[in-house]
Amino acid sequence: MNLIKKNTLLIVLAIFFLIFVGSFLRQPKIYTFSKEQLVPSDLDTVFEFFSRPENLEKITPSSMGFNIITPSPIEMKEGAIIDYTVKIMGVPMRWRTMITSYKKNEFFVDEQLKGPYSFWHHKHSFKEVDGGVLIIDEITYALPIQAFRKIVHPILIKPQLDQIFNFRFQIIKDKFK
């Protein structure tokens, strides 16, 4: 009887180990998040505001503990590296991004070099349209531990992104009235 319990425990542990380790070996699940906002302003003014990393602190909820470490002023250009601290579930974490693509008054892309995600690509686009400027945020990202993504993404990550961009939406709306 004792041998059966021991073998059962070994089988359960082996299955858990294979599932957990396997999550690191398979391709990560890639998520996307996008948000659009029309602001009644001109393209130069809107792009200038967003291309100043220092303004990120103004449009990020204070609960995120967002703080730019890179000394100001930061020139927004391809190859620029920006270091931040941000709180993830109350825990301070370093985040480093690089501007990998930049076209004045059209778009810029920041990609995470170091931080909480295994992959982060954020394209900020700006289009002049009737009534102002359409701001388009497109984010592609992957979580670092695939084994827990089905729990962590819908309960923590997606709601947090919604909260950040809803806050940002309101601040931008008020700023560009």
CNS distance restraints for C-alpha pairs under 8 A (distance, minus, plus):
assign (resid   1 and name CA) (resid   5 and name CA) 6.56 0.50 0.50
assign (resid   2 and name CA) (resid   6 and name CA) 6.22 0.50 0.50
assign (resid   3 and name CA) (resid   7 and name CA) 6.12 0.50 0.50
assign (resid   4 and name CA) (resid   8 and name CA) 6.06 0.50 0.50
assign (resid   5 and name CA) (resid   9 and name CA) 6.13 0.50 0.50
assign (resid   6 and name CA) (resid  10 and name CA) 6.25 0.50 0.50
assign (resid   7 and name CA) (resid  11 and name CA) 6.16 0.50 0.50
assign (resid   8 and name CA) (resid  12 and name CA) 6.19 0.50 0.50
assign (resid   9 and name CA) (resid  13 and name CA) 6.11 0.50 0.50
assign (resid  10 and name CA) (resid  14 and name CA) 6.01 0.50 0.50
assign (resid  11 and name CA) (resid  15 and name CA) 6.17 0.50 0.50
assign (resid  12 and name CA) (resid  16 and name CA) 6.22 0.50 0.50
assign (resid  13 and name CA) (resid  17 and name CA) 6.02 0.50 0.50
assign (resid  14 and name CA) (resid  18 and name CA) 6.13 0.50 0.50
assign (resid  15 and name CA) (resid  19 and name CA) 6.19 0.50 0.50
assign (resid  16 and name CA) (resid  20 and name CA) 6.05 0.50 0.50
assign (resid  17 and name CA) (resid  21 and name CA) 5.85 0.50 0.50
assign (resid  17 and name CA) (resid  22 and name CA) 7.99 0.50 0.50
assign (resid  18 and name CA) (resid  22 and name CA) 5.51 0.50 0.50
assign (resid  19 and name CA) (resid  23 and name CA) 6.24 0.50 0.50
assign (resid  19 and name CA) (resid 147 and name CA) 7.51 0.50 0.50
assign (resid  20 and name CA) (resid  24 and name CA) 7.24 0.50 0.50
assign (resid  20 and name CA) (resid 147 and name CA) 5.91 0.50 0.50
assign (resid  21 and name CA) (resid  25 and name CA) 6.79 0.50 0.50
assign (resid  22 and name CA) (resid  26 and name CA) 6.26 0.50 0.50
assign (resid  23 and name CA) (resid 145 and name CA) 7.28 0.50 0.50
assign (resid  23 and name CA) (resid 146 and name CA) 5.20 0.50 0.50
assign (resid  23 and name CA) (resid 147 and name CA) 5.10 0.50 0.50
assign (resid  24 and name CA) (resid 145 and name CA) 6.93 0.50 0.50
assign (resid  24 and name CA) (resid 146 and name CA) 6.46 0.50 0.50
assign (resid  24 and name CA) (resid 147 and name CA) 7.65 0.50 0.50
assign (resid  28 and name CA) (resid 142 and name CA) 6.36 0.50 0.50
assign (resid  28 and name CA) (resid 143 and name CA) 7.41 0.50 0.50
assign (resid  28 and name CA) (resid 146 and name CA) 6.27 0.50 0.50
assign (resid  29 and name CA) (resid 142 and name CA) 6.03 0.50 0.50
assign (resid  29 and name CA) (resid 143 and name CA) 7.58 0.50 0.50
assign (resid  29 and name CA) (resid 146 and name CA) 7.32 0.50 0.50
assign (resid  30 and name CA) (resid 140 and name CA) 6.73 0.50 0.50
assign (resid  30 and name CA) (resid 141 and name CA) 5.68 0.50 0.50
assign (resid  30 and name CA) (resid 142 and name CA) 4.92 0.50 0.50
assign (resid  31 and name CA) (resid 140 and name CA) 5.67 0.50 0.50
assign (resid  31 and name CA) (resid 141 and name CA) 5.30 0.50 0.50
assign (resid  31 and name CA) (resid 142 and name CA) 6.08 0.50 0.50
assign (resid  32 and name CA) (resid 138 and name CA) 7.26 0.50 0.50
assign (resid  32 and name CA) (resid 139 and name CA) 5.53 0.50 0.50
assign (resid  32 and name CA) (resid 140 and name CA) 4.52 0.50 0.50
assign (resid  32 and name CA) (resid 141 and name CA) 6.42 0.50 0.50
assign (resid  33 and name CA) (resid 137 and name CA) 7.96 0.50 0.50
assign (resid  33 and name CA) (resid 138 and name CA) 5.94 0.50 0.50
assign (resid  33 and name CA) (resid 139 and name CA) 5.06 0.50 0.50
assign (resid  33 and name CA) (resid 140 and name CA) 6.57 0.50 0.50
assign (resid  34 and name CA) (resid 136 and name CA) 7.24 0.50 0.50
assign (resid  34 and name CA) (resid 137 and name CA) 5.36 0.50 0.50
assign (resid  34 and name CA) (resid 138 and name CA) 4.47 0.50 0.50
assign (resid  34 and name CA) (resid 139 and name CA) 6.13 0.50 0.50
assign (resid  35 and name CA) (resid 136 and name CA) 5.92 0.50 0.50
assign (resid  35 and name CA) (resid 137 and name CA) 5.23 0.50 0.50
assign (resid  35 and name CA) (resid 138 and name CA) 6.82 0.50 0.50
assign (resid  35 and name CA) (resid 165 and name CA) 7.54 0.50 0.50
assign (resid  36 and name CA) (resid 134 and name CA) 6.78 0.50 0.50
assign (resid  36 and name CA) (resid 135 and name CA) 5.52 0.50 0.50
assign (resid  36 and name CA) (resid 136 and name CA) 4.54 0.50 0.50
assign (resid  36 and name CA) (resid 137 and name CA) 6.36 0.50 0.50
assign (resid  37 and name CA) (resid 134 and name CA) 5.66 0.50 0.50
assign (resid  37 and name CA) (resid 135 and name CA) 5.14 0.50 0.50
assign (resid  37 and name CA) (resid 136 and name CA) 6.69 0.50 0.50
assign (resid  37 and name CA) (resid 169 and name CA) 7.07 0.50 0.50
assign (resid  38 and name CA) (resid 131 and name CA) 7.79 0.50 0.50
assign (resid  38 and name CA) (resid 132 and name CA) 6.56 0.50 0.50
assign (resid  38 and name CA) (resid 133 and name CA) 5.61 0.50 0.50
assign (resid  38 and name CA) (resid 134 and name CA) 4.44 0.50 0.50
assign (resid  38 and name CA) (resid 135 and name CA) 6.21 0.50 0.50
assign (resid  39 and name CA) (resid 131 and name CA) 7.62 0.50 0.50
assign (resid  39 and name CA) (resid 132 and name CA) 5.49 0.50 0.50
assign (resid  39 and name CA) (resid 133 and name CA) 5.35 0.50 0.50
assign (resid  39 and name CA) (resid 134 and name CA) 6.47 0.50 0.50
assign (resid  39 and name CA) (resid 135 and name CA) 7.61 0.50 0.50
assign (resid  39 and name CA) (resid 172 and name CA) 7.70 0.50 0.50
assign (resid  39 and name CA) (resid 173 and name CA) 6.69 0.50 0.50
assign (resid  39 and name CA) (resid 176 and name CA) 6.21 0.50 0.50
assign (resid  39 and name CA) (resid 177 and name CA) 7.60 0.50 0.50
assign (resid  40 and name CA) (resid 131 and name CA) 5.71 0.50 0.50
assign (resid  40 and name CA) (resid 132 and name CA) 4.24 0.50 0.50
assign (resid  40 and name CA) (resid 133 and name CA) 6.49 0.50 0.50
assign (resid  40 and name CA) (resid 176 and name CA) 6.36 0.50 0.50
assign (resid  40 and name CA) (resid 177 and name CA) 6.58 0.50 0.50
assign (resid  41 and name CA) (resid  45 and name CA) 7.01 0.50 0.50
assign (resid  41 and name CA) (resid  46 and name CA) 6.81 0.50 0.50
assign (resid  41 and name CA) (resid 131 and name CA) 7.85 0.50 0.50
assign (resid  41 and name CA) (resid 132 and name CA) 4.95 0.50 0.50
assign (resid  41 and name CA) (resid 133 and name CA) 6.26 0.50 0.50
assign (resid  41 and name CA) (resid 176 and name CA) 6.36 0.50 0.50
assign (resid  41 and name CA) (resid 177 and name CA) 8.00 0.50 0.50
assign (resid  42 and name CA) (resid  46 and name CA) 6.41 0.50 0.50
assign (resid  42 and name CA) (resid 128 and name CA) 7.46 0.50 0.50
assign (resid  42 and name CA) (resid 132 and name CA) 5.95 0.50 0.50
assign (resid  42 and name CA) (resid 133 and name CA) 6.38 0.50 0.50
assign (resid  43 and name CA) (resid  47 and name CA) 5.90 0.50 0.50
assign (resid  43 and name CA) (resid 105 and name CA) 6.50 0.50 0.50
assign (resid  43 and name CA) (resid 126 and name CA) 7.33 0.50 0.50
assign (resid  43 and name CA) (resid 127 and name CA) 7.40 0.50 0.50
assign (resid  43 and name CA) (resid 128 and name CA) 6.07 0.50 0.50
assign (resid  43 and name CA) (resid 132 and name CA) 7.54 0.50 0.50
assign (resid  43 and name CA) (resid 133 and name CA) 5.94 0.50 0.50
assign (resid  44 and name CA) (resid  48 and name CA) 5.94 0.50 0.50
assign (resid  44 and name CA) (resid 105 and name CA) 6.47 0.50 0.50
assign (resid  45 and name CA) (resid  49 and name CA) 6.29 0.50 0.50
assign (resid  46 and name CA) (resid  50 and name CA) 6.42 0.50 0.50
assign (resid  46 and name CA) (resid 133 and name CA) 7.43 0.50 0.50
assign (resid  47 and name CA) (resid  51 and name CA) 5.90 0.50 0.50
assign (resid  47 and name CA) (resid 104 and name CA) 7.68 0.50 0.50
assign (resid  47 and name CA) (resid 105 and name CA) 5.58 0.50 0.50
assign (resid  47 and name CA) (resid 106 and name CA) 7.88 0.50 0.50
assign (resid  47 and name CA) (resid 126 and name CA) 7.03 0.50 0.50
assign (resid  48 and name CA) (resid  52 and name CA) 6.54 0.50 0.50
assign (resid  49 and name CA) (resid  55 and name CA) 6.83 0.50 0.50
assign (resid  50 and name CA) (resid  55 and name CA) 6.87 0.50 0.50
assign (resid  50 and name CA) (resid  56 and name CA) 7.76 0.50 0.50
assign (resid  51 and name CA) (resid  76 and name CA) 5.89 0.50 0.50
assign (resid  52 and name CA) (resid  56 and name CA) 7.75 0.50 0.50
assign (resid  52 and name CA) (resid  74 and name CA) 7.05 0.50 0.50
assign (resid  52 and name CA) (resid  75 and name CA) 7.55 0.50 0.50
assign (resid  52 and name CA) (resid  76 and name CA) 6.72 0.50 0.50
assign (resid  53 and name CA) (resid  74 and name CA) 6.76 0.50 0.50
assign (resid  53 and name CA) (resid  76 and name CA) 7.60 0.50 0.50
assign (resid  54 and name CA) (resid  58 and name CA) 7.83 0.50 0.50
assign (resid  54 and name CA) (resid  68 and name CA) 7.20 0.50 0.50
assign (resid  54 and name CA) (resid  72 and name CA) 7.39 0.50 0.50
assign (resid  54 and name CA) (resid  73 and name CA) 7.78 0.50 0.50
assign (resid  54 and name CA) (resid  74 and name CA) 7.74 0.50 0.50
assign (resid  55 and name CA) (resid  59 and name CA) 6.72 0.50 0.50
assign (resid  56 and name CA) (resid  60 and name CA) 6.13 0.50 0.50
assign (resid  57 and name CA) (resid  66 and name CA) 6.19 0.50 0.50
assign (resid  57 and name CA) (resid  67 and name CA) 6.65 0.50 0.50
assign (resid  57 and name CA) (resid  68 and name CA) 7.66 0.50 0.50
assign (resid  59 and name CA) (resid 167 and name CA) 7.11 0.50 0.50
assign (resid  59 and name CA) (resid 168 and name CA) 4.92 0.50 0.50
assign (resid  59 and name CA) (resid 171 and name CA) 6.11 0.50 0.50
assign (resid  59 and name CA) (resid 172 and name CA) 7.42 0.50 0.50
assign (resid  60 and name CA) (resid  64 and name CA) 7.10 0.50 0.50
assign (resid  60 and name CA) (resid  66 and name CA) 7.00 0.50 0.50
assign (resid  60 and name CA) (resid 164 and name CA) 6.26 0.50 0.50
assign (resid  60 and name CA) (resid 167 and name CA) 7.01 0.50 0.50
assign (resid  60 and name CA) (resid 168 and name CA) 6.28 0.50 0.50
assign (resid  61 and name CA) (resid  65 and name CA) 7.79 0.50 0.50
assign (resid  61 and name CA) (resid  66 and name CA) 7.93 0.50 0.50
assign (resid  61 and name CA) (resid 164 and name CA) 6.36 0.50 0.50
assign (resid  61 and name CA) (resid 167 and name CA) 6.53 0.50 0.50
assign (resid  61 and name CA) (resid 168 and name CA) 7.85 0.50 0.50
assign (resid  62 and name CA) (resid  66 and name CA) 6.88 0.50 0.50
assign (resid  63 and name CA) (resid  87 and name CA) 7.72 0.50 0.50
assign (resid  64 and name CA) (resid  86 and name CA) 5.80 0.50 0.50
assign (resid  64 and name CA) (resid  87 and name CA) 5.03 0.50 0.50
assign (resid  64 and name CA) (resid  88 and name CA) 7.02 0.50 0.50
assign (resid  64 and name CA) (resid  90 and name CA) 7.73 0.50 0.50
assign (resid  65 and name CA) (resid  85 and name CA) 7.28 0.50 0.50
assign (resid  65 and name CA) (resid  86 and name CA) 5.19 0.50 0.50
assign (resid  65 and name CA) (resid  87 and name CA) 5.26 0.50 0.50
assign (resid  65 and name CA) (resid  92 and name CA) 7.59 0.50 0.50
assign (resid  66 and name CA) (resid  84 and name CA) 6.93 0.50 0.50
assign (resid  66 and name CA) (resid  85 and name CA) 5.74 0.50 0.50
assign (resid  66 and name CA) (resid  86 and name CA) 4.49 0.50 0.50
assign (resid  66 and name CA) (resid  87 and name CA) 6.91 0.50 0.50
assign (resid  67 and name CA) (resid  84 and name CA) 5.46 0.50 0.50
assign (resid  67 and name CA) (resid  85 and name CA) 5.22 0.50 0.50
assign (resid  67 and name CA) (resid  86 and name CA) 6.51 0.50 0.50
assign (resid  68 and name CA) (resid  82 and name CA) 7.51 0.50 0.50
assign (resid  68 and name CA) (resid  83 and name CA) 6.05 0.50 0.50
assign (resid  68 and name CA) (resid  84 and name CA) 4.31 0.50 0.50
assign (resid  68 and name CA) (resid  85 and name CA) 6.50 0.50 0.50
assign (resid  69 and name CA) (resid  82 and name CA) 7.63 0.50 0.50
assign (resid  69 and name CA) (resid  83 and name CA) 5.30 0.50 0.50
assign (resid  69 and name CA) (resid  84 and name CA) 5.16 0.50 0.50
assign (resid  69 and name CA) (resid  85 and name CA) 7.07 0.50 0.50
assign (resid  70 and name CA) (resid  74 and name CA) 7.49 0.50 0.50
assign (resid  70 and name CA) (resid  82 and name CA) 5.76 0.50 0.50
assign (resid  70 and name CA) (resid  83 and name CA) 5.34 0.50 0.50
assign (resid  70 and name CA) (resid  84 and name CA) 7.21 0.50 0.50
assign (resid  74 and name CA) (resid  80 and name CA) 7.98 0.50 0.50
assign (resid  74 and name CA) (resid  82 and name CA) 7.94 0.50 0.50
assign (resid  75 and name CA) (resid  80 and name CA) 7.12 0.50 0.50
assign (resid  76 and name CA) (resid  80 and name CA) 6.38 0.50 0.50
assign (resid  76 and name CA) (resid  99 and name CA) 7.56 0.50 0.50
assign (resid  76 and name CA) (resid 102 and name CA) 7.99 0.50 0.50
assign (resid  77 and name CA) (resid  99 and name CA) 6.57 0.50 0.50
assign (resid  77 and name CA) (resid 101 and name CA) 7.71 0.50 0.50
assign (resid  77 and name CA) (resid 102 and name CA) 5.96 0.50 0.50
assign (resid  78 and name CA) (resid  98 and name CA) 7.85 0.50 0.50
assign (resid  78 and name CA) (resid  99 and name CA) 5.10 0.50 0.50
assign (resid  78 and name CA) (resid 100 and name CA) 5.31 0.50 0.50
assign (resid  78 and name CA) (resid 101 and name CA) 5.24 0.50 0.50
assign (resid  78 and name CA) (resid 102 and name CA) 5.44 0.50 0.50
assign (resid  79 and name CA) (resid  98 and name CA) 6.01 0.50 0.50
assign (resid  79 and name CA) (resid  99 and name CA) 5.31 0.50 0.50
assign (resid  79 and name CA) (resid 100 and name CA) 5.82 0.50 0.50
assign (resid  79 and name CA) (resid 101 and name CA) 7.83 0.50 0.50
assign (resid  80 and name CA) (resid  98 and name CA) 5.57 0.50 0.50
assign (resid  80 and name CA) (resid  99 and name CA) 5.30 0.50 0.50
assign (resid  80 and name CA) (resid 100 and name CA) 7.90 0.50 0.50
assign (resid  81 and name CA) (resid  96 and name CA) 6.96 0.50 0.50
assign (resid  81 and name CA) (resid  97 and name CA) 5.68 0.50 0.50
assign (resid  81 and name CA) (resid  98 and name CA) 4.43 0.50 0.50
assign (resid  81 and name CA) (resid  99 and name CA) 6.54 0.50 0.50
assign (resid  82 and name CA) (resid  96 and name CA) 5.71 0.50 0.50
assign (resid  82 and name CA) (resid  97 and name CA) 5.34 0.50 0.50
assign (resid  82 and name CA) (resid  98 and name CA) 6.35 0.50 0.50
assign (resid  83 and name CA) (resid  94 and name CA) 7.21 0.50 0.50
assign (resid  83 and name CA) (resid  95 and name CA) 5.81 0.50 0.50
assign (resid  83 and name CA) (resid  96 and name CA) 4.46 0.50 0.50
assign (resid  83 and name CA) (resid  97 and name CA) 6.55 0.50 0.50
assign (resid  84 and name CA) (resid  94 and name CA) 5.84 0.50 0.50
assign (resid  84 and name CA) (resid  95 and name CA) 5.09 0.50 0.50
assign (resid  84 and name CA) (resid  96 and name CA) 6.27 0.50 0.50
assign (resid  85 and name CA) (resid  92 and name CA) 6.38 0.50 0.50
assign (resid  85 and name CA) (resid  93 and name CA) 5.42 0.50 0.50
assign (resid  85 and name CA) (resid  94 and name CA) 4.56 0.50 0.50
assign (resid  85 and name CA) (resid  95 and name CA) 5.85 0.50 0.50
assign (resid  86 and name CA) (resid  92 and name CA) 5.54 0.50 0.50
assign (resid  86 and name CA) (resid  93 and name CA) 5.40 0.50 0.50
assign (resid  86 and name CA) (resid  94 and name CA) 6.55 0.50 0.50
assign (resid  86 and name CA) (resid  95 and name CA) 7.09 0.50 0.50
assign (resid  87 and name CA) (resid  91 and name CA) 4.94 0.50 0.50
assign (resid  87 and name CA) (resid  92 and name CA) 4.26 0.50 0.50
assign (resid  87 and name CA) (resid  93 and name CA) 5.91 0.50 0.50
assign (resid  88 and name CA) (resid  92 and name CA) 6.44 0.50 0.50
assign (resid  88 and name CA) (resid  93 and name CA) 6.93 0.50 0.50
assign (resid  93 and name CA) (resid 115 and name CA) 7.15 0.50 0.50
assign (resid  93 and name CA) (resid 116 and name CA) 7.52 0.50 0.50
assign (resid  94 and name CA) (resid 114 and name CA) 7.37 0.50 0.50
assign (resid  94 and name CA) (resid 115 and name CA) 5.97 0.50 0.50
assign (resid  95 and name CA) (resid 112 and name CA) 7.21 0.50 0.50
assign (resid  95 and name CA) (resid 113 and name CA) 7.68 0.50 0.50
assign (resid  95 and name CA) (resid 114 and name CA) 5.46 0.50 0.50
assign (resid  95 and name CA) (resid 115 and name CA) 4.32 0.50 0.50
assign (resid  95 and name CA) (resid 116 and name CA) 7.24 0.50 0.50
assign (resid  96 and name CA) (resid 112 and name CA) 5.83 0.50 0.50
assign (resid  96 and name CA) (resid 113 and name CA) 5.40 0.50 0.50
assign (resid  96 and name CA) (resid 114 and name CA) 4.98 0.50 0.50
assign (resid  96 and name CA) (resid 115 and name CA) 6.36 0.50 0.50
assign (resid  97 and name CA) (resid 110 and name CA) 5.98 0.50 0.50
assign (resid  97 and name CA) (resid 111 and name CA) 5.26 0.50 0.50
assign (resid  97 and name CA) (resid 112 and name CA) 4.31 0.50 0.50
assign (resid  97 and name CA) (resid 113 and name CA) 5.32 0.50 0.50
assign (resid  97 and name CA) (resid 114 and name CA) 7.04 0.50 0.50
assign (resid  98 and name CA) (resid 110 and name CA) 5.41 0.50 0.50
assign (resid  98 and name CA) (resid 111 and name CA) 5.40 0.50 0.50
assign (resid  98 and name CA) (resid 112 and name CA) 6.50 0.50 0.50
assign (resid  98 and name CA) (resid 113 and name CA) 6.74 0.50 0.50
assign (resid  99 and name CA) (resid 108 and name CA) 6.95 0.50 0.50
assign (resid  99 and name CA) (resid 109 and name CA) 5.55 0.50 0.50
assign (resid  99 and name CA) (resid 110 and name CA) 4.43 0.50 0.50
assign (resid  99 and name CA) (resid 111 and name CA) 6.49 0.50 0.50
assign (resid 100 and name CA) (resid 108 and name CA) 7.63 0.50 0.50
assign (resid 100 and name CA) (resid 109 and name CA) 5.66 0.50 0.50
assign (resid 100 and name CA) (resid 110 and name CA) 5.95 0.50 0.50
assign (resid 100 and name CA) (resid 111 and name CA) 6.67 0.50 0.50
assign (resid 101 and name CA) (resid 107 and name CA) 7.90 0.50 0.50
assign (resid 101 and name CA) (resid 108 and name CA) 5.38 0.50 0.50
assign (resid 101 and name CA) (resid 109 and name CA) 5.13 0.50 0.50
assign (resid 101 and name CA) (resid 110 and name CA) 7.50 0.50 0.50
assign (resid 102 and name CA) (resid 107 and name CA) 5.96 0.50 0.50
assign (resid 102 and name CA) (resid 108 and name CA) 4.21 0.50 0.50
assign (resid 102 and name CA) (resid 109 and name CA) 6.51 0.50 0.50
assign (resid 103 and name CA) (resid 107 and name CA) 5.42 0.50 0.50
assign (resid 103 and name CA) (resid 108 and name CA) 6.20 0.50 0.50
assign (resid 104 and name CA) (resid 108 and name CA) 7.86 0.50 0.50
assign (resid 105 and name CA) (resid 126 and name CA) 6.61 0.50 0.50
assign (resid 106 and name CA) (resid 125 and name CA) 5.78 0.50 0.50
assign (resid 106 and name CA) (resid 126 and name CA) 5.15 0.50 0.50
assign (resid 106 and name CA) (resid 127 and name CA) 6.65 0.50 0.50
assign (resid 107 and name CA) (resid 123 and name CA) 6.97 0.50 0.50
assign (resid 107 and name CA) (resid 124 and name CA) 5.35 0.50 0.50
assign (resid 107 and name CA) (resid 125 and name CA) 4.23 0.50 0.50
assign (resid 107 and name CA) (resid 126 and name CA) 5.99 0.50 0.50
assign (resid 108 and name CA) (resid 123 and name CA) 5.94 0.50 0.50
assign (resid 108 and name CA) (resid 124 and name CA) 5.44 0.50 0.50
assign (resid 108 and name CA) (resid 125 and name CA) 6.78 0.50 0.50
assign (resid 109 and name CA) (resid 121 and name CA) 6.98 0.50 0.50
assign (resid 109 and name CA) (resid 122 and name CA) 5.51 0.50 0.50
assign (resid 109 and name CA) (resid 123 and name CA) 4.38 0.50 0.50
assign (resid 109 and name CA) (resid 124 and name CA) 6.16 0.50 0.50
assign (resid 110 and name CA) (resid 121 and name CA) 6.05 0.50 0.50
assign (resid 110 and name CA) (resid 122 and name CA) 5.31 0.50 0.50
assign (resid 110 and name CA) (resid 123 and name CA) 6.63 0.50 0.50
assign (resid 111 and name CA) (resid 119 and name CA) 7.91 0.50 0.50
assign (resid 111 and name CA) (resid 120 and name CA) 5.51 0.50 0.50
assign (resid 111 and name CA) (resid 121 and name CA) 4.59 0.50 0.50
assign (resid 111 and name CA) (resid 122 and name CA) 6.32 0.50 0.50
assign (resid 112 and name CA) (resid 117 and name CA) 7.77 0.50 0.50
assign (resid 112 and name CA) (resid 119 and name CA) 6.71 0.50 0.50
assign (resid 112 and name CA) (resid 120 and name CA) 5.22 0.50 0.50
assign (resid 112 and name CA) (resid 121 and name CA) 6.80 0.50 0.50
assign (resid 116 and name CA) (resid 143 and name CA) 7.79 0.50 0.50
assign (resid 116 and name CA) (resid 144 and name CA) 7.29 0.50 0.50
assign (resid 117 and name CA) (resid 141 and name CA) 6.96 0.50 0.50
assign (resid 117 and name CA) (resid 142 and name CA) 5.99 0.50 0.50
assign (resid 117 and name CA) (resid 143 and name CA) 5.07 0.50 0.50
assign (resid 117 and name CA) (resid 144 and name CA) 5.48 0.50 0.50
assign (resid 118 and name CA) (resid 141 and name CA) 7.49 0.50 0.50
assign (resid 118 and name CA) (resid 142 and name CA) 5.51 0.50 0.50
assign (resid 118 and name CA) (resid 143 and name CA) 5.46 0.50 0.50
assign (resid 118 and name CA) (resid 144 and name CA) 4.61 0.50 0.50
assign (resid 119 and name CA) (resid 140 and name CA) 7.67 0.50 0.50
assign (resid 119 and name CA) (resid 141 and name CA) 5.01 0.50 0.50
assign (resid 119 and name CA) (resid 142 and name CA) 4.98 0.50 0.50
assign (resid 119 and name CA) (resid 143 and name CA) 7.13 0.50 0.50
assign (resid 119 and name CA) (resid 144 and name CA) 7.97 0.50 0.50
assign (resid 120 and name CA) (resid 139 and name CA) 7.11 0.50 0.50
assign (resid 120 and name CA) (resid 140 and name CA) 5.88 0.50 0.50
assign (resid 120 and name CA) (resid 141 and name CA) 4.39 0.50 0.50
assign (resid 120 and name CA) (resid 142 and name CA) 6.78 0.50 0.50
assign (resid 121 and name CA) (resid 139 and name CA) 5.61 0.50 0.50
assign (resid 121 and name CA) (resid 140 and name CA) 5.18 0.50 0.50
assign (resid 121 and name CA) (resid 141 and name CA) 6.30 0.50 0.50
assign (resid 122 and name CA) (resid 137 and name CA) 6.96 0.50 0.50
assign (resid 122 and name CA) (resid 138 and name CA) 5.71 0.50 0.50
assign (resid 122 and name CA) (resid 139 and name CA) 4.38 0.50 0.50
assign (resid 122 and name CA) (resid 140 and name CA) 6.53 0.50 0.50
assign (resid 123 and name CA) (resid 136 and name CA) 7.90 0.50 0.50
assign (resid 123 and name CA) (resid 137 and name CA) 5.85 0.50 0.50
assign (resid 123 and name CA) (resid 138 and name CA) 5.17 0.50 0.50
assign (resid 123 and name CA) (resid 139 and name CA) 6.37 0.50 0.50
assign (resid 124 and name CA) (resid 135 and name CA) 7.21 0.50 0.50
assign (resid 124 and name CA) (resid 136 and name CA) 5.87 0.50 0.50
assign (resid 124 and name CA) (resid 137 and name CA) 4.86 0.50 0.50
assign (resid 124 and name CA) (resid 138 and name CA) 6.68 0.50 0.50
assign (resid 125 and name CA) (resid 135 and name CA) 5.82 0.50 0.50
assign (resid 125 and name CA) (resid 136 and name CA) 4.97 0.50 0.50
assign (resid 125 and name CA) (resid 137 and name CA) 6.47 0.50 0.50
assign (resid 126 and name CA) (resid 133 and name CA) 6.45 0.50 0.50
assign (resid 126 and name CA) (resid 134 and name CA) 5.67 0.50 0.50
assign (resid 126 and name CA) (resid 135 and name CA) 4.82 0.50 0.50
assign (resid 126 and name CA) (resid 136 and name CA) 6.36 0.50 0.50
assign (resid 127 and name CA) (resid 133 and name CA) 5.48 0.50 0.50
assign (resid 127 and name CA) (resid 134 and name CA) 5.09 0.50 0.50
assign (resid 127 and name CA) (resid 135 and name CA) 6.73 0.50 0.50
assign (resid 128 and name CA) (resid 132 and name CA) 6.05 0.50 0.50
assign (resid 128 and name CA) (resid 133 and name CA) 4.55 0.50 0.50
assign (resid 128 and name CA) (resid 134 and name CA) 6.34 0.50 0.50
assign (resid 129 and name CA) (resid 133 and name CA) 5.65 0.50 0.50
assign (resid 129 and name CA) (resid 134 and name CA) 6.58 0.50 0.50
assign (resid 143 and name CA) (resid 149 and name CA) 6.71 0.50 0.50
assign (resid 145 and name CA) (resid 149 and name CA) 6.78 0.50 0.50
assign (resid 148 and name CA) (resid 152 and name CA) 5.93 0.50 0.50
assign (resid 149 and name CA) (resid 153 and name CA) 5.38 0.50 0.50
assign (resid 150 and name CA) (resid 154 and name CA) 6.93 0.50 0.50
assign (resid 151 and name CA) (resid 155 and name CA) 6.29 0.50 0.50
assign (resid 152 and name CA) (resid 156 and name CA) 5.39 0.50 0.50
assign (resid 152 and name CA) (resid 157 and name CA) 6.44 0.50 0.50
assign (resid 153 and name CA) (resid 157 and name CA) 4.69 0.50 0.50
assign (resid 153 and name CA) (resid 158 and name CA) 5.72 0.50 0.50
assign (resid 154 and name CA) (resid 158 and name CA) 5.53 0.50 0.50
assign (resid 154 and name CA) (resid 159 and name CA) 6.97 0.50 0.50
assign (resid 155 and name CA) (resid 159 and name CA) 6.67 0.50 0.50
assign (resid 156 and name CA) (resid 160 and name CA) 6.07 0.50 0.50
assign (resid 157 and name CA) (resid 161 and name CA) 6.26 0.50 0.50
assign (resid 158 and name CA) (resid 162 and name CA) 6.21 0.50 0.50
assign (resid 159 and name CA) (resid 163 and name CA) 6.10 0.50 0.50
assign (resid 160 and name CA) (resid 164 and name CA) 6.13 0.50 0.50
assign (resid 161 and name CA) (resid 165 and name CA) 6.14 0.50 0.50
assign (resid 162 and name CA) (resid 166 and name CA) 5.89 0.50 0.50
assign (resid 163 and name CA) (resid 167 and name CA) 6.08 0.50 0.50
assign (resid 164 and name CA) (resid 168 and name CA) 6.11 0.50 0.50
assign (resid 165 and name CA) (resid 169 and name CA) 5.84 0.50 0.50
assign (resid 166 and name CA) (resid 170 and name CA) 6.41 0.50 0.50
assign (resid 167 and name CA) (resid 171 and name CA) 6.35 0.50 0.50
assign (resid 168 and name CA) (resid 172 and name CA) 6.05 0.50 0.50
assign (resid 169 and name CA) (resid 173 and name CA) 6.03 0.50 0.50
assign (resid 170 and name CA) (resid 174 and name CA) 6.20 0.50 0.50
assign (resid 171 and name CA) (resid 175 and name CA) 6.09 0.50 0.50
assign (resid 172 and name CA) (resid 176 and name CA) 6.08 0.50 0.50
assign (resid 173 and name CA) (resid 177 and name CA) 6.16 0.50 0.50
